[in-house]
Amino acid sequence: MKISIHAGLATPSTNKSNNHAHILQVLLLFLMGMILMPLNAVAATMDPTAVKWHPGHYYIIRGAKKNNADYLSEVYSELNATPALKGMMIRYFWNDLEKAKGVYDFSSIDKRLAELSARGKRLVIQVQTKSFNGRQVVPNYMKTVEYEGGEFNISDYGNNVVTGRNIKLWNSQVQNRLTALFKAMGKRYNSHPYFQGIGMIETAMGVPIKPLTNAQIAEFYNNKINVQKQMRLSFPNTMTIQETNYPRPILASFVGKLRNIGTALSSPDLFIEEKGLNFQGTKYDPHKGVYNYYEDFSGLIPMVPTVMPDNYKNTRGDGKGYVPTVSQILVFARDKLNANYIFWTREKHYKQVLEVLNWKEQRNTRAGGLNAACPRAYSSCVN
């Protein structure tokens, strides 16, 4: 018998065909239920707060060459040839990403993320709110009274020579705009499987050319914590990171708050013998250096130290230590700092880094020989 079709419904021309159609519909519904039931069961048990977790080694590429095709071609070849390298970190200044108030340009991030995804590698982004060469870091619209100009001049040596800039994070409007940036980034990237992490630059202010009040300094660090809280809300399925080094008197409280938020602990340098970073505290000076907190909070939050160019040259910032091997740096980060991730700056020492990362201890293990355990701050991890 002929069955006519209209708007997706079967319209029988006889009672017999009507029975056949009814039986067919029942069978189709039954089969669809059998197929969808396991999927629904998985969805019902899936943790919406599970975090993407791919520990191991990552490159930090040179910021000035992040859009240079020839440079990136070399980097991608090295990533492809080095299984222990899970991906790379790229650093962007705030005003690279926000061109006008609420007008964001993520095109460079989109391109790098697509290129890395195609290779099975992952991307970590750091938003830089501090410069070391005097360049502006905030968007132009913030150079107004409402934002107090948005940034202040700093000198690393306190000699009134401008060597960089930092943001006026004690200003609530500055905080709100930085939070808005991370919210926009979270909406775009949190659910991307190859977007691995998002972080902020070091806690050390630099020496302000114009002295700050105690209230401004306190609010600067309070608001940095507030921004980190909002980052976790904007990136519930992505590792959020805070580079932390100085000042030592705030670290116990500051790192404790990072732990409560679930923010990864990072450091902008890995100086094996740096006194201030290793300082264990005394009864006269109880303020421990940041490296001690890696041991205190290992297993609770991610540990993600960073190796910068000067770290390849000497074990101390003043140059009075010794020249470490890449293997010695790796052992310190792995065993002393309990690293889950290590970010290696790709400078002239990169060939030695690649050699060590291709040793079997790094090449043949899931996390490149680092601690792969899911931190307890996360409800669960997605590998």
Short mmCIF file of the C-alpha atoms (twelve columns), coordinates in Angstrom:
data_MODEL
# 
_entry.id   MODEL 
# 
loop_
_atom_site.group_PDB 
_atom_site.id 
_atom_site.type_symbol 
_atom_site.label_atom_id 
_atom_site.label_alt_id 
_atom_site.label_comp_id 
_atom_site.label_asym_id 
_atom_site.label_seq_id 
_atom_site.Cartn_x 
_atom_site.Cartn_y 
_atom_site.Cartn_z 
_atom_site.pdbx_PDB_model_num 
ATOM 1   C CA . MET A 1   0.000  0.000  0.000  1 
ATOM 2   C CA . LYS A 2   1.108  3.540  -0.686 1 
ATOM 3   C CA . ILE A 3   2.052  5.774  2.237  1 
ATOM 4   C CA . SER A 4   2.170  9.522  1.577  1 
ATOM 5   C CA . ILE A 5   4.657  11.725 3.500  1 
ATOM 6   C CA . HIS A 6   3.804  15.235 4.729  1 
ATOM 7   C CA . ALA A 7   5.695  17.426 7.182  1 
ATOM 8   C CA . GLY A 8   7.634  14.448 8.489  1 
ATOM 9   C CA . LEU A 9   4.473  12.494 9.448  1 
ATOM 10  C CA . ALA A 10  3.260  9.251  7.813  1 
ATOM 11  C CA . THR A 11  -0.350 9.541  6.562  1 
ATOM 12  C CA . PRO A 12  -1.699 6.034  5.767  1 
ATOM 13  C CA . SER A 13  -4.183 5.457  2.944  1 
ATOM 14  C CA . THR A 14  -5.609 2.294  4.572  1 
ATOM 15  C CA . ASN A 15  -5.992 0.823  8.084  1 
ATOM 16  C CA . LYS A 16  -3.365 -1.807 7.306  1 
ATOM 17  C CA . SER A 17  -0.785 0.794  6.371  1 
ATOM 18  C CA . ASN A 18  -1.755 2.748  9.503  1 
ATOM 19  C CA . ASN A 19  -0.863 -0.287 11.638 1 
ATOM 20  C CA . HIS A 20  2.435  -0.706 9.829  1 
ATOM 21  C CA . ALA A 21  3.272  2.964  10.358 1 
ATOM 22  C CA . HIS A 22  2.402  2.742  14.048 1 
ATOM 23  C CA . ILE A 23  4.626  -0.301 14.516 1 
ATOM 24  C CA . LEU A 24  7.439  1.438  12.647 1 
ATOM 25  C CA . GLN A 25  7.171  4.523  14.864 1 
ATOM 26  C CA . VAL A 26  7.274  2.418  18.018 1 
ATOM 27  C CA . LEU A 27  10.366 0.587  16.774 1 
ATOM 28  C CA . LEU A 28  12.099 3.842  15.850 1 
ATOM 29  C CA . LEU A 29  11.327 5.380  19.245 1 
ATOM 30  C CA . PHE A 30  12.590 2.256  20.992 1 
ATOM 31  C CA . LEU A 31  15.840 2.244  18.999 1 
ATOM 32  C CA . MET A 32  16.401 5.969  19.566 1 
ATOM 33  C CA . GLY A 33  15.858 5.472  23.273 1 
ATOM 34  C CA . MET A 34  18.401 2.657  23.371 1 
ATOM 35  C CA . ILE A 35  20.938 4.847  21.578 1 
ATOM 36  C CA . LEU A 36  20.369 8.005  23.602 1 
ATOM 37  C CA . MET A 37  20.085 6.354  27.012 1 
ATOM 38  C CA . PRO A 38  23.852 5.780  27.438 1 
ATOM 39  C CA . LEU A 39  24.579 9.302  26.181 1 
ATOM 40  C CA . ASN A 40  22.098 10.794 28.626 1 
ATOM 41  C CA . ALA A 41  23.584 8.707  31.410 1 
ATOM 42  C CA . VAL A 42  27.062 10.051 30.605 1 
ATOM 43  C CA . ALA A 43  25.781 13.641 30.448 1 
ATOM 44  C CA . ALA A 44  24.001 13.220 33.759 1 
ATOM 45  C CA . THR A 45  27.191 12.055 35.481 1 
ATOM 46  C CA . MET A 46  29.590 14.466 33.761 1 
ATOM 47  C CA . ASP A 47  31.106 17.019 36.159 1 
ATOM 48  C CA . PRO A 48  30.530 20.519 34.721 1 
ATOM 49  C CA . THR A 49  33.469 21.807 36.786 1 
ATOM 50  C CA . ALA A 50  36.012 19.259 35.480 1 
ATOM 51  C CA . VAL A 51  39.219 20.970 34.362 1 
ATOM 52  C CA . LYS A 52  41.295 20.219 31.262 1 
ATOM 53  C CA . TRP A 53  44.492 18.651 32.543 1 
ATOM 54  C CA . HIS A 54  47.502 17.976 30.292 1 
ATOM 55  C CA . PRO A 55  50.607 18.305 32.485 1 
ATOM 56  C CA . GLY A 56  54.086 18.307 31.004 1 
ATOM 57  C CA . HIS A 57  56.473 20.699 29.318 1 
ATOM 58  C CA . TYR A 58  55.511 23.802 27.338 1 
ATOM 59  C CA . TYR A 59  57.473 26.332 25.314 1 
ATOM 60  C CA . ILE A 60  57.254 30.070 25.970 1 
ATOM 61  C CA . ILE A 61  57.803 31.697 22.595 1 
ATOM 62  C CA . ARG A 62  59.190 35.169 21.993 1 
ATOM 63  C CA . GLY A 63  56.343 37.652 22.193 1 
ATOM 64  C CA . ALA A 64  57.636 39.824 19.366 1 
ATOM 65  C CA . LYS A 65  57.546 36.831 17.005 1 
ATOM 66  C CA . LYS A 66  54.193 35.352 17.949 1 
ATOM 67  C CA . ASN A 67  52.808 36.276 14.520 1 
ATOM 68  C CA . ASN A 68  55.989 35.574 12.506 1 
ATOM 69  C CA . ALA A 69  55.298 32.667 10.131 1 
ATOM 70  C CA . ASP A 70  58.951 31.620 9.671  1 
ATOM 71  C CA . TYR A 71  59.632 31.621 13.399 1 
ATOM 72  C CA . LEU A 72  56.430 29.725 14.139 1 
ATOM 73  C CA . SER A 73  57.256 27.134 11.495 1 
ATOM 74  C CA . GLU A 74  60.475 26.325 13.378 1 
ATOM 75  C CA . VAL A 75  58.590 26.180 16.682 1 
ATOM 76  C CA . TYR A 76  55.920 23.846 15.293 1 
ATOM 77  C CA . SER A 77  58.567 21.514 13.862 1 
ATOM 78  C CA . GLU A 78  60.181 21.266 17.293 1 
ATOM 79  C CA . LEU A 79  56.826 20.654 18.976 1 
ATOM 80  C CA . ASN A 80  56.017 17.886 16.503 1 
ATOM 81  C CA . ALA A 81  59.392 16.217 17.093 1 
ATOM 82  C CA . THR A 82  59.205 16.411 20.909 1 
ATOM 83  C CA . PRO A 83  56.374 14.424 22.526 1 
ATOM 84  C CA . ALA A 84  57.189 15.836 25.978 1 
ATOM 85  C CA . LEU A 85  56.344 19.333 24.704 1 
ATOM 86  C CA . LYS A 86  52.580 19.536 25.109 1 
ATOM 87  C CA . GLY A 87  52.203 23.032 23.656 1 
ATOM 88  C CA . MET A 88  53.258 26.608 24.212 1 
ATOM 89  C CA . MET A 89  52.574 29.798 26.129 1 
ATOM 90  C CA . ILE A 90  52.125 33.123 24.342 1 
ATOM 91  C CA . ARG A 91  52.183 36.449 26.147 1 
ATOM 92  C CA . TYR A 92  49.992 39.382 25.153 1 
ATOM 93  C CA . PHE A 93  49.917 42.842 26.673 1 
ATOM 94  C CA . TRP A 94  46.481 44.005 27.767 1 
ATOM 95  C CA . ASN A 95  46.359 46.682 25.072 1 
ATOM 96  C CA . ASP A 96  47.186 44.071 22.407 1 
ATOM 97  C CA . LEU A 97  43.839 42.446 23.135 1 
ATOM 98  C CA . GLU A 98  41.513 45.372 23.922 1 
ATOM 99  C CA . LYS A 99  41.630 48.037 21.199 1 
ATOM 100 C CA . ALA A 100 38.831 50.216 22.590 1 
ATOM 101 C CA . LYS A 101 36.521 49.860 25.577 1 
ATOM 102 C CA . GLY A 102 34.914 46.445 25.221 1 
ATOM 103 C CA . VAL A 103 36.324 46.000 21.696 1 
ATOM 104 C CA . TYR A 104 38.555 42.934 21.706 1 
ATOM 105 C CA . ASP A 105 40.938 41.605 19.095 1 
ATOM 106 C CA . PHE A 106 41.572 37.900 19.651 1 
ATOM 107 C CA . SER A 107 42.533 37.165 16.031 1 
ATOM 108 C CA . SER A 108 46.148 36.284 16.846 1 
ATOM 109 C CA . ILE A 109 45.059 33.914 19.616 1 
ATOM 110 C CA . ASP A 110 42.509 32.301 17.280 1 
ATOM 111 C CA . LYS A 111 45.164 31.641 14.632 1 
ATOM 112 C CA . ARG A 112 47.717 30.156 17.037 1 
ATOM 113 C CA . LEU A 113 45.042 28.031 18.712 1 
ATOM 114 C CA . ALA A 114 43.905 26.636 15.363 1 
ATOM 115 C CA . GLU A 115 47.489 25.859 14.327 1 
ATOM 116 C CA . LEU A 116 48.280 24.129 17.614 1 
ATOM 117 C CA . SER A 117 45.002 22.186 17.662 1 
ATOM 118 C CA . ALA A 118 45.757 20.789 14.210 1 
ATOM 119 C CA . ARG A 119 49.004 19.393 15.648 1 
ATOM 120 C CA . GLY A 120 47.452 18.029 18.830 1 
ATOM 121 C CA . LYS A 121 49.278 20.672 20.907 1 
ATOM 122 C CA . ARG A 122 47.844 23.100 23.453 1 
ATOM 123 C CA . LEU A 123 47.871 26.830 24.130 1 
ATOM 124 C CA . VAL A 124 48.416 28.788 27.333 1 
ATOM 125 C CA . ILE A 125 47.963 32.573 27.353 1 
ATOM 126 C CA . GLN A 126 49.462 35.084 29.760 1 
ATOM 127 C CA . VAL A 127 47.969 38.582 29.886 1 
ATOM 128 C CA . GLN A 128 50.755 41.015 30.725 1 
ATOM 129 C CA . THR A 129 49.823 43.999 32.863 1 
ATOM 130 C CA . LYS A 130 53.420 44.991 33.565 1 
ATOM 131 C CA . SER A 131 56.153 45.973 31.124 1 
ATOM 132 C CA . PHE A 132 59.914 46.020 31.548 1 
ATOM 133 C CA . ASN A 133 60.824 48.347 28.686 1 
ATOM 134 C CA . GLY A 134 58.631 51.373 29.370 1 
ATOM 135 C CA . ARG A 135 55.908 50.447 26.894 1 
ATOM 136 C CA . GLN A 136 52.269 51.218 27.641 1 
ATOM 137 C CA . VAL A 137 50.259 48.243 28.851 1 
ATOM 138 C CA . VAL A 138 46.689 49.543 29.266 1 
ATOM 139 C CA . PRO A 139 44.270 50.410 26.431 1 
ATOM 140 C CA . ASN A 140 44.231 54.069 25.365 1 
ATOM 141 C CA . TYR A 141 40.736 54.719 26.706 1 
ATOM 142 C CA . MET A 142 42.062 54.235 30.226 1 
ATOM 143 C CA . LYS A 143 44.347 57.274 30.039 1 
ATOM 144 C CA . THR A 144 41.644 59.326 31.780 1 
ATOM 145 C CA . VAL A 145 40.837 60.569 35.281 1 
ATOM 146 C CA . GLU A 146 38.270 57.800 35.795 1 
ATOM 147 C CA . TYR A 147 41.078 55.221 35.677 1 
ATOM 148 C CA . GLU A 148 43.780 57.512 37.145 1 
ATOM 149 C CA . GLY A 149 45.602 57.094 33.835 1 
ATOM 150 C CA . GLY A 150 45.426 53.318 34.198 1 
ATOM 151 C CA . GLU A 151 49.125 52.700 34.889 1 
ATOM 152 C CA . PHE A 152 52.155 53.990 36.781 1 
ATOM 153 C CA . ASN A 153 55.852 54.209 35.932 1 
ATOM 154 C CA . ILE A 154 58.320 51.905 37.630 1 
ATOM 155 C CA . SER A 155 62.066 51.530 37.968 1 
ATOM 156 C CA . ASP A 156 63.757 48.273 38.879 1 
ATOM 157 C CA . TYR A 157 66.505 50.158 40.707 1 
ATOM 158 C CA . GLY A 158 64.697 53.096 42.267 1 
ATOM 159 C CA . ASN A 159 66.810 55.621 40.349 1 
ATOM 160 C CA . ASN A 160 63.878 57.546 38.821 1 
ATOM 161 C CA . VAL A 161 64.642 56.139 35.372 1 
ATOM 162 C CA . VAL A 162 61.491 54.644 33.878 1 
ATOM 163 C CA . THR A 163 62.153 51.007 33.022 1 
ATOM 164 C CA . GLY A 164 58.576 49.785 32.876 1 
ATOM 165 C CA . ARG A 165 54.918 50.290 33.734 1 
ATOM 166 C CA . ASN A 166 52.389 48.520 35.920 1 
ATOM 167 C CA . ILE A 167 48.627 48.929 36.206 1 
ATOM 168 C CA . LYS A 168 46.838 50.909 38.908 1 
ATOM 169 C CA . LEU A 169 44.959 47.880 40.090 1 
ATOM 170 C CA . TRP A 170 43.919 49.591 43.328 1 
ATOM 171 C CA . ASN A 171 41.477 51.557 41.161 1 
ATOM 172 C CA . SER A 172 38.194 49.633 41.075 1 
ATOM 173 C CA . GLN A 173 37.473 50.758 37.503 1 
ATOM 174 C CA . VAL A 174 40.794 49.319 36.331 1 
ATOM 175 C CA . GLN A 175 39.945 46.069 38.104 1 
ATOM 176 C CA . ASN A 176 36.508 45.965 36.485 1 
ATOM 177 C CA . ARG A 177 37.914 46.402 32.984 1 
ATOM 178 C CA . LEU A 178 40.540 43.697 33.515 1 
ATOM 179 C CA . THR A 179 37.823 41.370 34.797 1 
ATOM 180 C CA . ALA A 180 35.742 42.178 31.717 1 
ATOM 181 C CA . LEU A 181 38.651 41.139 29.481 1 
ATOM 182 C CA . PHE A 182 38.948 37.754 31.185 1 
ATOM 183 C CA . LYS A 183 35.185 37.292 31.035 1 
ATOM 184 C CA . ALA A 184 35.236 37.861 27.271 1 
ATOM 185 C CA . MET A 185 38.164 35.467 26.878 1 
ATOM 186 C CA . GLY A 186 36.444 32.838 29.013 1 
ATOM 187 C CA . LYS A 187 33.305 33.006 26.900 1 
ATOM 188 C CA . ARG A 188 35.399 32.437 23.792 1 
ATOM 189 C CA . TYR A 189 37.976 29.892 24.958 1 
ATOM 190 C CA . ASN A 190 36.970 28.087 28.158 1 
ATOM 191 C CA . SER A 191 35.273 25.197 26.351 1 
ATOM 192 C CA . HIS A 192 37.971 24.807 23.691 1 
ATOM 193 C CA . PRO A 193 39.703 21.440 24.306 1 
ATOM 194 C CA . TYR A 194 43.152 22.758 23.297 1 
ATOM 195 C CA . PHE A 195 42.993 25.988 25.288 1 
ATOM 196 C CA . GLN A 196 44.973 24.807 28.300 1 
ATOM 197 C CA . GLY A 197 45.505 27.778 30.579 1 
ATOM 198 C CA . ILE A 198 45.198 31.513 31.210 1 
ATOM 199 C CA . GLY A 199 47.327 33.555 33.588 1 
ATOM 200 C CA . MET A 200 48.663 36.885 34.821 1 
ATOM 201 C CA . ILE A 201 52.179 38.247 35.151 1 
ATOM 202 C CA . GLU A 202 54.255 38.402 38.344 1 
ATOM 203 C CA . THR A 203 53.157 39.918 41.639 1 
ATOM 204 C CA . ALA A 204 56.301 42.047 42.078 1 
ATOM 205 C CA . MET A 205 55.333 45.667 41.423 1 
ATOM 206 C CA . GLY A 206 58.707 47.092 40.532 1 
ATOM 207 C CA . VAL A 207 59.740 50.309 42.274 1 
ATOM 208 C CA . PRO A 208 57.181 53.067 41.615 1 
ATOM 209 C CA . ILE A 209 58.718 56.349 40.415 1 
ATOM 210 C CA . LYS A 210 56.052 58.126 42.462 1 
ATOM 211 C CA . PRO A 211 55.734 56.418 45.877 1 
ATOM 212 C CA . LEU A 212 52.459 54.622 46.569 1 
ATOM 213 C CA . THR A 213 50.515 54.726 49.808 1 
ATOM 214 C CA . ASN A 214 50.154 51.644 51.972 1 
ATOM 215 C CA . ALA A 215 46.439 51.675 51.169 1 
ATOM 216 C CA . GLN A 216 47.135 51.626 47.417 1 
ATOM 217 C CA . ILE A 217 49.563 48.732 47.766 1 
ATOM 218 C CA . ALA A 218 47.163 46.716 49.916 1 
ATOM 219 C CA . GLU A 219 44.286 47.314 47.502 1 
ATOM 220 C CA . PHE A 220 46.516 46.414 44.527 1 
ATOM 221 C CA . TYR A 221 46.993 42.901 45.923 1 
ATOM 222 C CA . ASN A 222 43.415 42.565 47.160 1 
ATOM 223 C CA . ASN A 223 42.157 43.369 43.692 1 
ATOM 224 C CA . LYS A 224 44.618 40.962 42.082 1 
ATOM 225 C CA . ILE A 225 42.988 38.229 44.156 1 
ATOM 226 C CA . ASN A 226 39.545 39.520 43.150 1 
ATOM 227 C CA . VAL A 227 40.519 39.291 39.486 1 
ATOM 228 C CA . GLN A 228 41.734 35.727 40.030 1 
ATOM 229 C CA . LYS A 229 38.394 34.816 41.622 1 
ATOM 230 C CA . GLN A 230 36.577 36.130 38.570 1 
ATOM 231 C CA . MET A 231 38.984 34.314 36.260 1 
ATOM 232 C CA . ARG A 232 38.020 31.007 37.846 1 
ATOM 233 C CA . LEU A 233 34.362 31.848 37.283 1 
ATOM 234 C CA . SER A 234 35.064 32.769 33.654 1 
ATOM 235 C CA . PHE A 235 37.251 29.693 33.089 1 
ATOM 236 C CA . PRO A 236 35.620 26.917 35.161 1 
ATOM 237 C CA . ASN A 237 37.104 24.179 32.928 1 
ATOM 238 C CA . THR A 238 40.525 25.748 32.325 1 
ATOM 239 C CA . MET A 239 43.621 26.123 34.494 1 
ATOM 240 C CA . THR A 240 44.063 29.698 35.753 1 
ATOM 241 C CA . ILE A 241 47.562 30.823 36.743 1 
ATOM 242 C CA . GLN A 242 49.235 33.510 38.851 1 
ATOM 243 C CA . GLU A 243 52.968 34.224 38.641 1 
ATOM 244 C CA . THR A 244 54.043 34.925 42.215 1 
ATOM 245 C CA . ASN A 245 57.421 36.056 43.542 1 
ATOM 246 C CA . TYR A 246 57.458 39.168 45.761 1 
ATOM 247 C CA . PRO A 247 56.899 40.897 48.174 1 
ATOM 248 C CA . ARG A 248 57.593 38.170 50.728 1 
ATOM 249 C CA . PRO A 249 55.502 39.690 53.576 1 
ATOM 250 C CA . ILE A 250 52.265 39.159 51.633 1 
ATOM 251 C CA . LEU A 251 52.963 35.662 50.326 1 
ATOM 252 C CA . ALA A 252 51.491 33.531 53.124 1 
ATOM 253 C CA . SER A 253 48.135 35.281 52.816 1 
ATOM 254 C CA . PHE A 254 48.286 35.735 49.038 1 
ATOM 255 C CA . VAL A 255 49.255 32.162 48.140 1 
ATOM 256 C CA . GLY A 256 46.761 30.849 50.694 1 
ATOM 257 C CA . LYS A 257 44.022 32.714 48.826 1 
ATOM 258 C CA . LEU A 258 45.233 31.311 45.502 1 
ATOM 259 C CA . ARG A 259 44.918 27.862 47.053 1 
ATOM 260 C CA . ASN A 260 41.355 28.576 48.153 1 
ATOM 261 C CA . ILE A 261 40.436 29.818 44.686 1 
ATOM 262 C CA . GLY A 262 42.110 26.877 42.941 1 
ATOM 263 C CA . THR A 263 44.585 29.034 41.022 1 
ATOM 264 C CA . ALA A 264 47.839 27.484 39.797 1 
ATOM 265 C CA . LEU A 265 51.023 28.710 41.474 1 
ATOM 266 C CA . SER A 266 53.679 29.913 39.049 1 
ATOM 267 C CA . SER A 267 56.864 31.938 39.300 1 
ATOM 268 C CA . PRO A 268 58.402 34.285 36.730 1 
ATOM 269 C CA . ASP A 269 61.887 32.891 37.340 1 
ATOM 270 C CA . LEU A 270 63.539 29.641 38.296 1 
ATOM 271 C CA . PHE A 271 66.742 30.633 40.094 1 
ATOM 272 C CA . ILE A 272 67.967 27.520 41.891 1 
ATOM 273 C CA . GLU A 273 70.003 29.446 44.499 1 
ATOM 274 C CA . GLU A 274 68.096 32.748 44.760 1 
ATOM 275 C CA . LYS A 275 67.994 33.585 48.475 1 
ATOM 276 C CA . GLY A 276 64.752 35.555 48.456 1 
ATOM 277 C CA . LEU A 277 62.860 32.838 46.602 1 
ATOM 278 C CA . ASN A 278 64.262 29.995 48.758 1 
ATOM 279 C CA . PHE A 279 64.202 31.814 52.120 1 
ATOM 280 C CA . GLN A 280 62.703 29.516 54.769 1 
ATOM 281 C CA . GLY A 281 62.004 32.181 57.381 1 
ATOM 282 C CA . THR A 282 63.489 32.811 60.825 1 
ATOM 283 C CA . LYS A 283 62.078 33.998 64.131 1 
ATOM 284 C CA . TYR A 284 63.287 37.475 63.205 1 
ATOM 285 C CA . ASP A 285 61.958 37.315 59.636 1 
ATOM 286 C CA . PRO A 286 59.152 34.754 59.338 1 
ATOM 287 C CA . HIS A 287 58.201 35.625 55.765 1 
ATOM 288 C CA . LYS A 288 59.088 32.631 53.605 1 
ATOM 289 C CA . GLY A 289 60.156 32.809 49.971 1 
ATOM 290 C CA . VAL A 290 57.692 31.599 47.366 1 
ATOM 291 C CA . TYR A 291 59.498 28.326 46.591 1 
ATOM 292 C CA . ASN A 292 58.508 26.994 50.029 1 
ATOM 293 C CA . TYR A 293 54.826 27.215 49.099 1 
ATOM 294 C CA . TYR A 294 55.288 24.793 46.227 1 
ATOM 295 C CA . GLU A 295 55.997 22.074 48.783 1 
ATOM 296 C CA . ASP A 296 53.295 23.280 51.180 1 
ATOM 297 C CA . PHE A 297 50.521 23.180 48.584 1 
ATOM 298 C CA . SER A 298 51.741 20.420 46.269 1 
ATOM 299 C CA . GLY A 299 48.817 18.205 45.282 1 
ATOM 300 C CA . LEU A 300 46.291 20.889 46.251 1 
ATOM 301 C CA . ILE A 301 46.744 23.298 43.330 1 
ATOM 302 C CA . PRO A 302 48.751 23.034 40.086 1 
ATOM 303 C CA . MET A 303 52.466 23.833 40.311 1 
ATOM 304 C CA . VAL A 304 53.650 25.486 37.102 1 
ATOM 305 C CA . PRO A 305 57.118 27.119 37.380 1 
ATOM 306 C CA . THR A 306 58.604 29.158 34.558 1 
ATOM 307 C CA . VAL A 307 62.155 29.123 33.175 1 
ATOM 308 C CA . MET A 308 63.220 32.543 31.884 1 
ATOM 309 C CA . PRO A 309 66.315 33.487 29.813 1 
ATOM 310 C CA . ASP A 310 68.429 34.525 32.818 1 
ATOM 311 C CA . ASN A 311 67.707 31.209 34.541 1 
ATOM 312 C CA . TYR A 312 69.789 29.400 31.921 1 
ATOM 313 C CA . LYS A 313 72.715 31.733 32.637 1 
ATOM 314 C CA . ASN A 314 73.033 31.577 36.419 1 
ATOM 315 C CA . THR A 315 71.471 30.105 39.535 1 
ATOM 316 C CA . ARG A 316 71.181 33.592 41.083 1 
ATOM 317 C CA . GLY A 317 69.772 36.857 39.821 1 
ATOM 318 C CA . ASP A 318 72.946 38.738 40.789 1 
ATOM 319 C CA . GLY A 319 75.078 36.368 38.709 1 
ATOM 320 C CA . LYS A 320 77.088 35.151 41.733 1 
ATOM 321 C CA . GLY A 321 75.974 31.523 41.484 1 
ATOM 322 C CA . TYR A 322 76.920 29.029 38.792 1 
ATOM 323 C CA . VAL A 323 75.739 28.256 35.272 1 
ATOM 324 C CA . PRO A 324 73.230 25.395 35.610 1 
ATOM 325 C CA . THR A 325 72.595 22.703 33.068 1 
ATOM 326 C CA . VAL A 326 69.099 22.256 31.668 1 
ATOM 327 C CA . SER A 327 68.994 18.920 33.468 1 
ATOM 328 C CA . GLN A 328 69.729 20.626 36.815 1 
ATOM 329 C CA . ILE A 329 66.943 23.142 36.196 1 
ATOM 330 C CA . LEU A 330 64.557 20.307 35.374 1 
ATOM 331 C CA . VAL A 331 65.471 18.345 38.502 1 
ATOM 332 C CA . PHE A 332 64.961 21.414 40.712 1 
ATOM 333 C CA . ALA A 333 61.554 22.163 39.200 1 
ATOM 334 C CA . ARG A 334 60.464 18.525 39.318 1 
ATOM 335 C CA . ASP A 335 61.774 17.499 42.728 1 
ATOM 336 C CA . LYS A 336 61.941 20.730 44.752 1 
ATOM 337 C CA . LEU A 337 58.923 22.522 43.271 1 
ATOM 338 C CA . ASN A 338 56.860 19.394 42.548 1 
ATOM 339 C CA . ALA A 339 56.059 20.731 39.070 1 
ATOM 340 C CA . ASN A 340 53.031 19.548 37.128 1 
ATOM 341 C CA . TYR A 341 53.907 21.847 34.236 1 
ATOM 342 C CA . ILE A 342 57.185 23.568 33.324 1 
ATOM 343 C CA . PHE A 343 57.209 26.520 30.924 1 
ATOM 344 C CA . TRP A 344 60.548 26.774 29.100 1 
ATOM 345 C CA . THR A 345 61.409 30.070 27.417 1 
ATOM 346 C CA . ARG A 346 62.621 29.358 23.891 1 
ATOM 347 C CA . GLU A 347 65.853 31.340 23.794 1 
ATOM 348 C CA . LYS A 348 69.327 30.408 22.550 1 
ATOM 349 C CA . HIS A 349 69.420 27.453 24.973 1 
ATOM 350 C CA . TYR A 350 66.452 25.767 23.298 1 
ATOM 351 C CA . LYS A 351 68.571 23.025 21.674 1 
ATOM 352 C CA . GLN A 352 69.752 21.857 25.092 1 
ATOM 353 C CA . VAL A 353 66.140 21.972 26.313 1 
ATOM 354 C CA . LEU A 354 64.993 19.830 23.383 1 
ATOM 355 C CA . GLU A 355 67.823 17.359 23.986 1 
ATOM 356 C CA . VAL A 356 66.817 16.855 27.630 1 
ATOM 357 C CA . LEU A 357 63.101 16.656 26.817 1 
ATOM 358 C CA . ASN A 358 63.824 13.904 24.326 1 
ATOM 359 C CA . TRP A 359 65.561 11.709 26.882 1 
ATOM 360 C CA . LYS A 360 63.475 8.631  27.596 1 
ATOM 361 C CA . GLU A 361 62.639 9.838  31.136 1 
ATOM 362 C CA . GLN A 362 60.704 12.716 29.587 1 
ATOM 363 C CA . ARG A 363 59.829 11.293 26.174 1 
ATOM 364 C CA . ASN A 364 58.183 8.073  27.312 1 
ATOM 365 C CA . THR A 365 55.992 9.287  30.167 1 
ATOM 366 C CA . ARG A 366 52.610 10.956 30.053 1 
ATOM 367 C CA . ALA A 367 53.633 14.208 31.749 1 
ATOM 368 C CA . GLY A 368 57.259 14.290 30.614 1 
ATOM 369 C CA . GLY A 369 58.424 12.912 33.947 1 
ATOM 370 C CA . LEU A 370 56.502 15.518 35.979 1 
ATOM 371 C CA . ASN A 371 53.762 14.995 38.558 1 
ATOM 372 C CA . ALA A 372 50.633 14.073 36.588 1 
ATOM 373 C CA . ALA A 373 48.177 13.778 39.507 1 
ATOM 374 C CA . CYS A 374 44.999 15.856 39.313 1 
ATOM 375 C CA . PRO A 375 45.194 18.547 42.039 1 
ATOM 376 C CA . ARG A 376 42.610 18.317 44.791 1 
ATOM 377 C CA . ALA A 377 41.414 21.876 44.140 1 
ATOM 378 C CA . TYR A 378 39.719 20.480 41.024 1 
ATOM 379 C CA . SER A 379 36.638 18.304 41.391 1 
ATOM 380 C CA . SER A 380 37.996 16.203 38.521 1 
ATOM 381 C CA . CYS A 381 40.371 16.456 35.580 1 
ATOM 382 C CA . VAL A 382 39.777 15.789 31.885 1 
ATOM 383 C CA . ASN A 383 42.791 14.238 30.135 1 
# 
